[in-house]
Amino acid sequence: MKARVHVTLKTGVLDPQGRAIAHALGTLGFDGVQDVRQGKYIELDLAETDKAKAKSAVDQMCAKLLANTVIENYSIELVD
């Protein structure tokens, strides 16, 4: 089973990398971009076959290591 984790900064948290991307896009002529928020994507191959157990395990991974829950949100998608 695969787990796909998307980690993004919480609303209100300054995103300097997103601002840099927005600025760079503007200099390349993409004037319609008003704001950019960047994040990270993590894909995990899991041996667990039970979806509930897999989701629980990945949730713990996110809370302990993959996301800084003070400033980041995360979402988990499980794929067979």
Distance bins in CASP14 RR format, pairs under 12 A and 6 or more apart:
PFRMAT RR
TARGET T0000
AUTHOR 0000-0000-0000
RMODE 2
METHOD distances of the structure
MODEL  1
1 43 0 0 0 0 0 1 0 0 0 0 0
1 44 0 0 0 0 1 0 0 0 0 0 0
1 45 1 0 0 1 0 0 0 0 0 0 0
1 46 1 0 1 0 0 0 0 0 0 0 0
1 47 0 0 0 0 1 0 0 0 0 0 0
1 48 1 0 0 1 0 0 0 0 0 0 0
1 49 1 0 0 1 0 0 0 0 0 0 0
1 50 0 0 0 0 1 0 0 0 0 0 0
1 51 1 0 0 1 0 0 0 0 0 0 0
1 52 0 0 0 0 0 1 0 0 0 0 0
1 53 0 0 0 0 1 0 0 0 0 0 0
1 54 1 0 1 0 0 0 0 0 0 0 0
1 55 0 0 0 0 1 0 0 0 0 0 0
1 57 0 0 0 0 0 1 0 0 0 0 0
1 58 0 0 0 0 1 0 0 0 0 0 0
1 76 0 0 0 0 0 1 0 0 0 0 0
1 77 0 0 0 0 0 1 0 0 0 0 0
1 78 1 0 0 1 0 0 0 0 0 0 0
1 79 1 0 0 1 0 0 0 0 0 0 0
1 80 1 0 1 0 0 0 0 0 0 0 0
2 42 0 0 0 0 0 1 0 0 0 0 0
2 43 1 0 0 1 0 0 0 0 0 0 0
2 44 1 0 0 1 0 0 0 0 0 0 0
2 45 1 0 1 0 0 0 0 0 0 0 0
2 46 1 0 0 1 0 0 0 0 0 0 0
2 47 0 0 0 0 0 1 0 0 0 0 0
2 48 0 0 0 0 0 1 0 0 0 0 0
2 49 0 0 0 0 0 1 0 0 0 0 0
2 51 0 0 0 0 0 1 0 0 0 0 0
2 54 0 0 0 0 1 0 0 0 0 0 0
2 58 0 0 0 0 0 1 0 0 0 0 0
2 76 0 0 0 0 0 1 0 0 0 0 0
2 77 0 0 0 0 1 0 0 0 0 0 0
2 78 1 0 0 1 0 0 0 0 0 0 0
2 79 1 0 1 0 0 0 0 0 0 0 0
2 80 1 0 0 1 0 0 0 0 0 0 0
3 41 0 0 0 0 0 1 0 0 0 0 0
3 42 0 0 0 0 1 0 0 0 0 0 0
3 43 1 0 0 1 0 0 0 0 0 0 0
3 44 1 0 1 0 0 0 0 0 0 0 0
3 45 0 0 0 0 1 0 0 0 0 0 0
3 46 1 0 1 0 0 0 0 0 0 0 0
3 47 0 0 0 0 0 1 0 0 0 0 0
3 48 0 0 0 0 1 0 0 0 0 0 0
3 51 0 0 0 0 0 1 0 0 0 0 0
3 53 0 0 0 0 0 1 0 0 0 0 0
3 54 1 0 0 1 0 0 0 0 0 0 0
3 55 1 0 0 1 0 0 0 0 0 0 0
3 56 0 0 0 0 0 1 0 0 0 0 0
3 57 0 0 0 0 1 0 0 0 0 0 0
3 58 1 0 1 0 0 0 0 0 0 0 0
3 59 0 0 0 0 1 0 0 0 0 0 0
3 60 0 0 0 0 0 1 0 0 0 0 0
3 61 0 0 0 0 1 0 0 0 0 0 0
3 62 0 0 0 0 1 0 0 0 0 0 0
3 66 0 0 0 0 0 1 0 0 0 0 0
3 74 0 0 0 0 0 1 0 0 0 0 0
3 75 0 0 0 0 0 1 0 0 0 0 0
3 76 1 0 0 1 0 0 0 0 0 0 0
3 77 1 0 0 1 0 0 0 0 0 0 0
3 78 1 0 1 0 0 0 0 0 0 0 0
3 79 1 0 0 1 0 0 0 0 0 0 0
3 80 0 0 0 0 0 1 0 0 0 0 0
4 40 0 0 0 0 0 1 0 0 0 0 0
4 41 1 0 0 1 0 0 0 0 0 0 0
4 42 1 0 0 1 0 0 0 0 0 0 0
4 43 1 0 1 0 0 0 0 0 0 0 0
4 44 1 0 0 1 0 0 0 0 0 0 0
4 45 0 0 0 0 0 1 0 0 0 0 0
4 46 0 0 0 0 0 1 0 0 0 0 0
4 54 0 0 0 0 0 1 0 0 0 0 0
4 55 0 0 0 0 0 1 0 0 0 0 0
4 58 0 0 0 0 1 0 0 0 0 0 0
4 62 0 0 0 0 0 1 0 0 0 0 0
4 66 0 0 0 0 0 1 0 0 0 0 0
4 74 0 0 0 0 0 1 0 0 0 0 0
4 75 0 0 0 0 1 0 0 0 0 0 0
4 76 1 0 0 1 0 0 0 0 0 0 0
4 77 1 0 1 0 0 0 0 0 0 0 0
4 78 1 0 0 1 0 0 0 0 0 0 0
4 79 1 0 0 1 0 0 0 0 0 0 0
5 39 0 0 0 0 0 1 0 0 0 0 0
5 40 0 0 0 0 1 0 0 0 0 0 0
5 41 1 0 0 1 0 0 0 0 0 0 0
5 42 1 0 1 0 0 0 0 0 0 0 0
5 43 1 0 0 1 0 0 0 0 0 0 0
5 44 1 0 0 1 0 0 0 0 0 0 0
5 46 0 0 0 0 0 1 0 0 0 0 0
5 54 0 0 0 0 0 1 0 0 0 0 0
5 55 0 0 0 0 0 1 0 0 0 0 0
5 57 0 0 0 0 0 1 0 0 0 0 0
5 58 1 0 0 1 0 0 0 0 0 0 0
5 59 0 0 0 0 1 0 0 0 0 0 0
5 60 0 0 0 0 0 1 0 0 0 0 0
5 61 0 0 0 0 1 0 0 0 0 0 0
5 62 1 0 0 1 0 0 0 0 0 0 0
5 63 0 0 0 0 0 1 0 0 0 0 0
5 65 0 0 0 0 0 1 0 0 0 0 0
5 66 1 0 1 0 0 0 0 0 0 0 0
5 67 1 0 0 1 0 0 0 0 0 0 0
5 72 0 0 0 0 0 1 0 0 0 0 0
5 73 0 0 0 0 0 1 0 0 0 0 0
5 74 1 0 1 0 0 0 0 0 0 0 0
5 75 1 0 0 1 0 0 0 0 0 0 0
5 76 1 0 1 0 0 0 0 0 0 0 0
5 77 1 0 0 1 0 0 0 0 0 0 0
5 78 0 0 0 0 0 1 0 0 0 0 0
5 79 0 0 0 0 0 1 0 0 0 0 0
6 37 0 0 0 0 0 1 0 0 0 0 0
6 38 0 0 0 0 0 1 0 0 0 0 0
6 39 1 0 0 1 0 0 0 0 0 0 0
6 40 1 0 0 1 0 0 0 0 0 0 0
6 41 1 0 1 0 0 0 0 0 0 0 0
6 42 0 0 0 0 1 0 0 0 0 0 0
6 43 0 0 0 0 0 1 0 0 0 0 0
6 58 0 0 0 0 0 1 0 0 0 0 0
6 62 0 0 0 0 0 1 0 0 0 0 0
6 66 0 0 0 0 0 1 0 0 0 0 0
6 67 0 0 0 0 1 0 0 0 0 0 0
6 72 0 0 0 0 0 1 0 0 0 0 0
6 73 0 0 0 0 1 0 0 0 0 0 0
6 74 1 0 0 1 0 0 0 0 0 0 0
6 75 1 0 1 0 0 0 0 0 0 0 0
6 76 0 0 0 0 1 0 0 0 0 0 0
6 77 1 0 0 1 0 0 0 0 0 0 0
7 37 0 0 0 0 0 1 0 0 0 0 0
7 38 0 0 0 0 0 1 0 0 0 0 0
7 39 1 0 1 0 0 0 0 0 0 0 0
7 40 1 0 1 0 0 0 0 0 0 0 0
7 41 1 0 0 1 0 0 0 0 0 0 0
7 42 1 0 0 1 0 0 0 0 0 0 0
7 58 0 0 0 0 0 1 0 0 0 0 0
7 61 0 0 0 0 0 1 0 0 0 0 0
7 62 1 0 0 1 0 0 0 0 0 0 0
7 63 0 0 0 0 0 1 0 0 0 0 0
7 65 0 0 0 0 0 1 0 0 0 0 0
7 66 1 0 0 1 0 0 0 0 0 0 0
7 67 1 0 1 0 0 0 0 0 0 0 0
7 68 0 0 0 0 1 0 0 0 0 0 0
7 69 0 0 0 0 1 0 0 0 0 0 0
7 71 0 0 0 0 0 1 0 0 0 0 0
7 72 1 0 1 0 0 0 0 0 0 0 0
7 73 1 0 0 1 0 0 0 0 0 0 0
7 74 1 0 1 0 0 0 0 0 0 0 0
7 75 0 0 0 0 1 0 0 0 0 0 0
7 76 0 0 0 0 0 1 0 0 0 0 0
8 15 0 0 0 0 1 0 0 0 0 0 0
8 17 0 0 0 0 0 1 0 0 0 0 0
8 18 0 0 0 0 0 1 0 0 0 0 0
8 36 0 0 0 0 0 1 0 0 0 0 0
8 37 1 0 0 1 0 0 0 0 0 0 0
8 38 0 0 0 0 1 0 0 0 0 0 0
8 39 1 0 1 0 0 0 0 0 0 0 0
8 40 0 0 0 0 1 0 0 0 0 0 0
8 41 0 0 0 0 1 0 0 0 0 0 0
8 67 0 0 0 0 1 0 0 0 0 0 0
8 68 0 0 0 0 0 1 0 0 0 0 0
8 71 0 0 0 0 0 1 0 0 0 0 0
8 72 1 0 0 1 0 0 0 0 0 0 0
8 73 1 0 1 0 0 0 0 0 0 0 0
8 74 1 0 0 1 0 0 0 0 0 0 0
8 75 0 0 0 0 1 0 0 0 0 0 0
9 15 1 0 1 0 0 0 0 0 0 0 0
9 16 0 0 0 0 0 1 0 0 0 0 0
9 17 0 0 0 0 1 0 0 0 0 0 0
9 18 0 0 0 0 1 0 0 0 0 0 0
9 19 0 0 0 0 0 1 0 0 0 0 0
9 36 0 0 0 0 0 1 0 0 0 0 0
9 37 1 0 0 1 0 0 0 0 0 0 0
9 38 1 0 0 1 0 0 0 0 0 0 0
9 39 1 0 0 1 0 0 0 0 0 0 0
9 40 0 0 0 0 0 1 0 0 0 0 0
9 67 0 0 0 0 0 1 0 0 0 0 0
9 68 0 0 0 0 1 0 0 0 0 0 0
9 69 0 0 0 0 0 1 0 0 0 0 0
9 70 0 0 0 0 0 1 0 0 0 0 0
9 71 1 0 0 1 0 0 0 0 0 0 0
9 72 1 0 1 0 0 0 0 0 0 0 0
9 73 1 0 0 1 0 0 0 0 0 0 0
9 74 0 0 0 0 0 1 0 0 0 0 0
10 37 0 0 0 0 1 0 0 0 0 0 0
10 39 0 0 0 0 0 1 0 0 0 0 0
10 67 0 0 0 0 0 1 0 0 0 0 0
10 68 0 0 0 0 1 0 0 0 0 0 0
10 69 0 0 0 0 1 0 0 0 0 0 0
10 70 0 0 0 0 1 0 0 0 0 0 0
10 71 1 0 1 0 0 0 0 0 0 0 0
10 72 1 0 0 1 0 0 0 0 0 0 0
10 73 1 0 1 0 0 0 0 0 0 0 0
10 74 0 0 0 0 0 1 0 0 0 0 0
11 35 0 0 0 0 0 1 0 0 0 0 0
11 37 0 0 0 0 1 0 0 0 0 0 0
11 71 0 0 0 0 0 1 0 0 0 0 0
11 72 0 0 0 0 0 1 0 0 0 0 0
11 73 0 0 0 0 1 0 0 0 0 0 0
12 35 0 0 0 0 0 1 0 0 0 0 0
12 37 0 0 0 0 1 0 0 0 0 0 0
12 71 0 0 0 0 1 0 0 0 0 0 0
12 72 0 0 0 0 0 1 0 0 0 0 0
12 73 0 0 0 0 0 1 0 0 0 0 0
13 37 0 0 0 0 1 0 0 0 0 0 0
13 38 0 0 0 0 0 1 0 0 0 0 0
13 39 0 0 0 0 0 1 0 0 0 0 0
13 68 0 0 0 0 1 0 0 0 0 0 0
13 69 0 0 0 0 0 1 0 0 0 0 0
13 70 0 0 0 0 1 0 0 0 0 0 0
13 71 1 0 1 0 0 0 0 0 0 0 0
13 72 1 0 0 1 0 0 0 0 0 0 0
13 73 0 0 0 0 1 0 0 0 0 0 0
14 20 0 0 0 0 0 1 0 0 0 0 0
14 37 0 0 0 0 0 1 0 0 0 0 0
14 71 0 0 0 0 1 0 0 0 0 0 0
15 21 0 0 0 0 1 0 0 0 0 0 0
15 22 0 0 0 0 1 0 0 0 0 0 0
15 35 0 0 0 0 1 0 0 0 0 0 0
15 36 1 0 0 1 0 0 0 0 0 0 0
15 37 1 0 1 0 0 0 0 0 0 0 0
15 38 1 0 0 1 0 0 0 0 0 0 0
15 39 0 0 0 0 1 0 0 0 0 0 0
15 71 0 0 0 0 1 0 0 0 0 0 0
15 72 0 0 0 0 0 1 0 0 0 0 0
16 22 0 0 0 0 0 1 0 0 0 0 0
16 23 0 0 0 0 0 1 0 0 0 0 0
16 36 0 0 0 0 0 1 0 0 0 0 0
16 37 0 0 0 0 0 1 0 0 0 0 0
16 38 0 0 0 0 1 0 0 0 0 0 0
17 23 0 0 0 0 0 1 0 0 0 0 0
17 24 0 0 0 0 0 1 0 0 0 0 0
17 36 0 0 0 0 1 0 0 0 0 0 0
17 37 0 0 0 0 1 0 0 0 0 0 0
17 38 1 0 1 0 0 0 0 0 0 0 0
17 39 0 0 0 0 1 0 0 0 0 0 0
17 40 0 0 0 0 0 1 0 0 0 0 0
18 24 0 0 0 0 1 0 0 0 0 0 0
18 25 0 0 0 0 1 0 0 0 0 0 0
18 33 0 0 0 0 0 1 0 0 0 0 0
18 34 0 0 0 0 0 1 0 0 0 0 0
18 35 0 0 0 0 1 0 0 0 0 0 0
18 36 1 0 1 0 0 0 0 0 0 0 0
18 37 1 0 0 1 0 0 0 0 0 0 0
18 38 1 0 1 0 0 0 0 0 0 0 0
18 39 0 0 0 0 1 0 0 0 0 0 0
19 25 0 0 0 0 0 1 0 0 0 0 0
19 26 0 0 0 0 0 1 0 0 0 0 0
19 33 0 0 0 0 0 1 0 0 0 0 0
19 34 0 0 0 0 0 1 0 0 0 0 0
19 35 0 0 0 0 1 0 0 0 0 0 0
19 36 1 0 0 1 0 0 0 0 0 0 0
19 37 0 0 0 0 1 0 0 0 0 0 0
19 38 0 0 0 0 1 0 0 0 0 0 0
20 26 0 0 0 0 0 1 0 0 0 0 0
20 27 0 0 0 0 0 1 0 0 0 0 0
20 36 0 0 0 0 1 0 0 0 0 0 0
20 38 0 0 0 0 1 0 0 0 0 0 0
21 27 0 0 0 0 0 1 0 0 0 0 0
21 28 0 0 0 0 0 1 0 0 0 0 0
21 30 0 0 0 0 0 1 0 0 0 0 0
21 33 0 0 0 0 1 0 0 0 0 0 0
21 35 0 0 0 0 1 0 0 0 0 0 0
21 36 1 0 1 0 0 0 0 0 0 0 0
21 37 0 0 0 0 1 0 0 0 0 0 0
21 38 1 0 0 1 0 0 0 0 0 0 0
21 39 0 0 0 0 0 1 0 0 0 0 0
22 28 0 0 0 0 0 1 0 0 0 0 0
22 29 0 0 0 0 0 1 0 0 0 0 0
22 30 0 0 0 0 1 0 0 0 0 0 0
22 31 0 0 0 0 0 1 0 0 0 0 0
22 32 0 0 0 0 1 0 0 0 0 0 0
22 33 1 0 1 0 0 0 0 0 0 0 0
22 34 1 0 0 1 0 0 0 0 0 0 0
22 35 1 0 0 1 0 0 0 0 0 0 0
22 36 1 0 1 0 0 0 0 0 0 0 0
22 37 0 0 0 0 1 0 0 0 0 0 0
22 38 0 0 0 0 1 0 0 0 0 0 0
23 29 0 0 0 0 0 1 0 0 0 0 0
23 30 0 0 0 0 0 1 0 0 0 0 0
23 31 0 0 0 0 0 1 0 0 0 0 0
23 33 0 0 0 0 1 0 0 0 0 0 0
23 35 0 0 0 0 0 1 0 0 0 0 0
23 36 0 0 0 0 1 0 0 0 0 0 0
24 30 0 0 0 0 1 0 0 0 0 0 0
24 33 0 0 0 0 1 0 0 0 0 0 0
24 36 0 0 0 0 1 0 0 0 0 0 0
24 38 0 0 0 0 0 1 0 0 0 0 0
25 31 0 0 0 0 1 0 0 0 0 0 0
25 32 0 0 0 0 1 0 0 0 0 0 0
25 33 1 0 1 0 0 0 0 0 0 0 0
25 34 0 0 0 0 0 1 0 0 0 0 0
25 35 0 0 0 0 0 1 0 0 0 0 0
25 36 1 0 0 1 0 0 0 0 0 0 0
25 38 0 0 0 0 0 1 0 0 0 0 0
26 32 0 0 0 0 1 0 0 0 0 0 0
26 33 1 0 0 1 0 0 0 0 0 0 0
26 34 0 0 0 0 0 1 0 0 0 0 0
26 36 0 0 0 0 0 1 0 0 0 0 0
27 33 0 0 0 0 0 1 0 0 0 0 0
30 36 0 0 0 0 0 1 0 0 0 0 0
37 72 0 0 0 0 0 1 0 0 0 0 0
37 73 0 0 0 0 0 1 0 0 0 0 0
38 72 0 0 0 0 0 1 0 0 0 0 0
39 66 0 0 0 0 0 1 0 0 0 0 0
39 67 0 0 0 0 0 1 0 0 0 0 0
39 68 0 0 0 0 0 1 0 0 0 0 0
39 71 0 0 0 0 0 1 0 0 0 0 0
39 72 0 0 0 0 1 0 0 0 0 0 0
39 73 0 0 0 0 1 0 0 0 0 0 0
39 74 0 0 0 0 1 0 0 0 0 0 0
39 75 0 0 0 0 0 1 0 0 0 0 0
40 62 0 0 0 0 0 1 0 0 0 0 0
40 66 0 0 0 0 1 0 0 0 0 0 0
40 67 0 0 0 0 1 0 0 0 0 0 0
40 68 0 0 0 0 0 1 0 0 0 0 0
40 72 0 0 0 0 1 0 0 0 0 0 0
40 73 0 0 0 0 0 1 0 0 0 0 0
40 74 0 0 0 0 1 0 0 0 0 0 0
40 75 0 0 0 0 0 1 0 0 0 0 0
41 66 0 0 0 0 0 1 0 0 0 0 0
41 67 0 0 0 0 0 1 0 0 0 0 0
41 74 0 0 0 0 0 1 0 0 0 0 0
41 75 0 0 0 0 0 1 0 0 0 0 0
41 76 0 0 0 0 0 1 0 0 0 0 0
41 77 0 0 0 0 0 1 0 0 0 0 0
42 58 0 0 0 0 1 0 0 0 0 0 0
42 61 0 0 0 0 1 0 0 0 0 0 0
42 62 0 0 0 0 1 0 0 0 0 0 0
42 65 0 0 0 0 0 1 0 0 0 0 0
42 66 1 0 1 0 0 0 0 0 0 0 0
42 67 0 0 0 0 1 0 0 0 0 0 0
42 72 0 0 0 0 0 1 0 0 0 0 0
42 74 0 0 0 0 1 0 0 0 0 0 0
42 75 0 0 0 0 0 1 0 0 0 0 0
42 76 0 0 0 0 1 0 0 0 0 0 0
42 77 0 0 0 0 0 1 0 0 0 0 0
43 58 0 0 0 0 0 1 0 0 0 0 0
43 66 0 0 0 0 0 1 0 0 0 0 0
43 76 0 0 0 0 0 1 0 0 0 0 0
43 77 0 0 0 0 1 0 0 0 0 0 0
43 78 0 0 0 0 0 1 0 0 0 0 0
43 79 0 0 0 0 1 0 0 0 0 0 0
44 54 0 0 0 0 1 0 0 0 0 0 0
44 55 0 0 0 0 0 1 0 0 0 0 0
44 57 0 0 0 0 1 0 0 0 0 0 0
44 58 1 0 0 1 0 0 0 0 0 0 0
44 59 0 0 0 0 0 1 0 0 0 0 0
44 61 1 0 0 1 0 0 0 0 0 0 0
44 62 0 0 0 0 0 1 0 0 0 0 0
44 65 0 0 0 0 0 1 0 0 0 0 0
44 66 0 0 0 0 1 0 0 0 0 0 0
44 76 0 0 0 0 1 0 0 0 0 0 0
44 77 0 0 0 0 0 1 0 0 0 0 0
44 78 0 0 0 0 1 0 0 0 0 0 0
44 79 0 0 0 0 0 1 0 0 0 0 0
45 54 0 0 0 0 0 1 0 0 0 0 0
45 58 0 0 0 0 0 1 0 0 0 0 0
45 78 0 0 0 0 0 1 0 0 0 0 0
45 79 0 0 0 0 0 1 0 0 0 0 0
45 80 0 0 0 0 0 1 0 0 0 0 0
46 53 0 0 0 0 1 0 0 0 0 0 0
46 54 1 0 1 0 0 0 0 0 0 0 0
46 55 0 0 0 0 1 0 0 0 0 0 0
46 56 0 0 0 0 0 1 0 0 0 0 0
46 57 1 0 0 1 0 0 0 0 0 0 0
46 58 1 0 0 1 0 0 0 0 0 0 0
46 61 0 0 0 0 1 0 0 0 0 0 0
46 76 0 0 0 0 0 1 0 0 0 0 0
46 78 0 0 0 0 1 0 0 0 0 0 0
46 79 0 0 0 0 0 1 0 0 0 0 0
46 80 0 0 0 0 0 1 0 0 0 0 0
47 53 0 0 0 0 0 1 0 0 0 0 0
47 54 0 0 0 0 1 0 0 0 0 0 0
47 57 0 0 0 0 0 1 0 0 0 0 0
48 54 1 0 1 0 0 0 0 0 0 0 0
48 55 0 0 0 0 1 0 0 0 0 0 0
48 56 0 0 0 0 1 0 0 0 0 0 0
48 57 1 0 0 1 0 0 0 0 0 0 0
48 58 0 0 0 0 1 0 0 0 0 0 0
48 61 0 0 0 0 0 1 0 0 0 0 0
48 78 0 0 0 0 1 0 0 0 0 0 0
48 80 0 0 0 0 0 1 0 0 0 0 0
49 57 0 0 0 0 0 1 0 0 0 0 0
49 78 0 0 0 0 0 1 0 0 0 0 0
49 80 0 0 0 0 1 0 0 0 0 0 0
50 56 0 0 0 0 1 0 0 0 0 0 0
50 57 0 0 0 0 1 0 0 0 0 0 0
50 78 0 0 0 0 0 1 0 0 0 0 0
50 80 0 0 0 0 0 1 0 0 0 0 0
51 57 0 0 0 0 0 1 0 0 0 0 0
51 58 0 0 0 0 0 1 0 0 0 0 0
51 76 0 0 0 0 0 1 0 0 0 0 0
51 77 0 0 0 0 0 1 0 0 0 0 0
51 78 1 0 1 0 0 0 0 0 0 0 0
51 79 0 0 0 0 0 1 0 0 0 0 0
51 80 0 0 0 0 1 0 0 0 0 0 0
52 58 0 0 0 0 0 1 0 0 0 0 0
52 59 0 0 0 0 0 1 0 0 0 0 0
52 76 0 0 0 0 0 1 0 0 0 0 0
52 78 0 0 0 0 1 0 0 0 0 0 0
53 59 0 0 0 0 0 1 0 0 0 0 0
53 60 0 0 0 0 0 1 0 0 0 0 0
53 78 0 0 0 0 0 1 0 0 0 0 0
54 60 0 0 0 0 0 1 0 0 0 0 0
54 61 0 0 0 0 0 1 0 0 0 0 0
54 76 0 0 0 0 1 0 0 0 0 0 0
54 77 0 0 0 0 0 1 0 0 0 0 0
54 78 1 0 1 0 0 0 0 0 0 0 0
54 79 0 0 0 0 0 1 0 0 0 0 0
54 80 0 0 0 0 0 1 0 0 0 0 0
55 61 0 0 0 0 0 1 0 0 0 0 0
55 62 0 0 0 0 0 1 0 0 0 0 0
55 75 0 0 0 0 0 1 0 0 0 0 0
55 76 1 0 0 1 0 0 0 0 0 0 0
55 77 0 0 0 0 1 0 0 0 0 0 0
55 78 1 0 0 1 0 0 0 0 0 0 0
55 79 0 0 0 0 0 1 0 0 0 0 0
56 62 0 0 0 0 0 1 0 0 0 0 0
56 63 0 0 0 0 0 1 0 0 0 0 0
56 76 0 0 0 0 1 0 0 0 0 0 0
56 78 0 0 0 0 0 1 0 0 0 0 0
57 63 0 0 0 0 0 1 0 0 0 0 0
57 64 0 0 0 0 0 1 0 0 0 0 0
57 66 0 0 0 0 0 1 0 0 0 0 0
57 76 0 0 0 0 0 1 0 0 0 0 0
57 78 0 0 0 0 0 1 0 0 0 0 0
58 64 0 0 0 0 0 1 0 0 0 0 0
58 65 0 0 0 0 0 1 0 0 0 0 0
58 66 0 0 0 0 1 0 0 0 0 0 0
58 67 0 0 0 0 0 1 0 0 0 0 0
58 74 0 0 0 0 1 0 0 0 0 0 0
58 75 0 0 0 0 0 1 0 0 0 0 0
58 76 1 0 1 0 0 0 0 0 0 0 0
58 77 0 0 0 0 1 0 0 0 0 0 0
58 78 1 0 0 1 0 0 0 0 0 0 0
58 79 0 0 0 0 0 1 0 0 0 0 0
59 65 0 0 0 0 0 1 0 0 0 0 0
59 66 0 0 0 0 1 0 0 0 0 0 0
59 67 0 0 0 0 0 1 0 0 0 0 0
59 69 0 0 0 0 0 1 0 0 0 0 0
59 74 0 0 0 0 1 0 0 0 0 0 0
59 75 0 0 0 0 0 1 0 0 0 0 0
59 76 1 0 0 1 0 0 0 0 0 0 0
59 78 0 0 0 0 0 1 0 0 0 0 0
60 66 0 0 0 0 1 0 0 0 0 0 0
60 67 0 0 0 0 0 1 0 0 0 0 0
60 69 0 0 0 0 0 1 0 0 0 0 0
60 74 0 0 0 0 0 1 0 0 0 0 0
60 76 0 0 0 0 0 1 0 0 0 0 0
61 67 0 0 0 0 1 0 0 0 0 0 0
61 69 0 0 0 0 0 1 0 0 0 0 0
61 74 0 0 0 0 1 0 0 0 0 0 0
61 76 0 0 0 0 1 0 0 0 0 0 0
62 68 0 0 0 0 1 0 0 0 0 0 0
62 69 1 0 0 1 0 0 0 0 0 0 0
62 72 0 0 0 0 1 0 0 0 0 0 0
62 73 0 0 0 0 1 0 0 0 0 0 0
62 74 1 0 1 0 0 0 0 0 0 0 0
62 75 0 0 0 0 1 0 0 0 0 0 0
62 76 1 0 0 1 0 0 0 0 0 0 0
63 69 1 0 1 0 0 0 0 0 0 0 0
63 70 0 0 0 0 0 1 0 0 0 0 0
63 72 0 0 0 0 0 1 0 0 0 0 0
63 73 0 0 0 0 0 1 0 0 0 0 0
63 74 0 0 0 0 1 0 0 0 0 0 0
63 76 0 0 0 0 0 1 0 0 0 0 0
64 74 0 0 0 0 0 1 0 0 0 0 0
65 72 0 0 0 0 0 1 0 0 0 0 0
65 74 0 0 0 0 0 1 0 0 0 0 0
66 72 0 0 0 0 1 0 0 0 0 0 0
66 73 0 0 0 0 0 1 0 0 0 0 0
66 74 1 0 0 1 0 0 0 0 0 0 0
66 75 0 0 0 0 0 1 0 0 0 0 0
66 76 0 0 0 0 1 0 0 0 0 0 0
67 73 1 0 0 1 0 0 0 0 0 0 0
67 74 1 0 1 0 0 0 0 0 0 0 0
67 75 0 0 0 0 1 0 0 0 0 0 0
67 76 0 0 0 0 0 1 0 0 0 0 0
68 74 0 0 0 0 1 0 0 0 0 0 0
END
